[in-house]
């Protein structure tokens, strides 16, 4: 039975290393020519990086091959794996559509091509044999100009059948020099009735309290309970949920030990701030959502009751989930439990 909701997964970082390797072997062998065998490629692709910037460079490797022609190939395998191996009932995929358009076109031509990308991702995600409810979050990007980012917001508003929210990505340390611009774009998105989230408070360099009131959910946000717990009551008042992606913080060098997240969960639970546990880049990590759950339990970061609270929160805060509860809860009372047999 499909049981889980995934609220923070990047389209580029969702391609597991084996699928990417096979694609490169068949279509772009020059991109893996320096690797003698798959195992060396997997080690390179999934290893820990020193900084978030170094980690984000890996996205460009995948973005270059996620084109109009190839996106259905990657998405089919993504959805199949999410359904079979992760028991997902709901999945929000986030990405920057501009970065899937041909680089040899002009900026205005690339903006015009973004609609096609959204439609392809939307249609390719609807797979009858793997019935996951999916929606898209379109990411503005810290390295893209204002005109492109505004066009991404407009695109989201014009394609609500496929898009449930907007986001900003690309490294949270770069927002500061254009902070007024980001506030304007988020205010504009809210004026259009769009849902909002954003990569903030992931690193110590990406803490911008000015942006928090404009976000329905907070992408990562772990530095709030770690360094600025005085902000938690305001988050609780605004019913903002943190999208916490445990493996990411180890892979990016943001945290030295996953057990540092215990303080994040403890302080959020105490303050009444919801957390949705997510993967972020399941392919880059080679870690699927159930293992994120298991890891948190194994290291005594949360207990089973808290895990269930986080799983429930993911459905409550899902932007496009058509119900107000988890799938298992929908069946509660309809199925008679089997009698227990004691050995």
VENKATA-V629780 format. One record per helix or strand of 3 or more residues. SS is the DSSP state (h for helix, s for strand). FROM is the first residue (numbers start at 1). TO is the last residue. If there is no record, write none. Layout:
ss=SS from=FROM to=TO
ss=SS from=FROM to=TO
This chain:
ss=s from=4 to=10
ss=h from=12 to=14
ss=h from=17 to=27
ss=h from=29 to=32
ss=h from=38 to=46
ss=h from=52 to=63
ss=h from=71 to=86
ss=s from=88 to=95
ss=h from=97 to=100
ss=h from=107 to=124
ss=s from=133 to=141
ss=h from=146 to=158
ss=s from=163 to=169
ss=h from=172 to=174
ss=h from=176 to=191
ss=h from=209 to=212
ss=s from=217 to=220
ss=h from=222 to=227
ss=h from=229 to=237
ss=s from=241 to=244
ss=h from=246 to=251
ss=h from=258 to=271
ss=s from=275 to=277
ss=h from=282 to=285
ss=h from=289 to=298
ss=h from=304 to=316
ss=h from=327 to=331
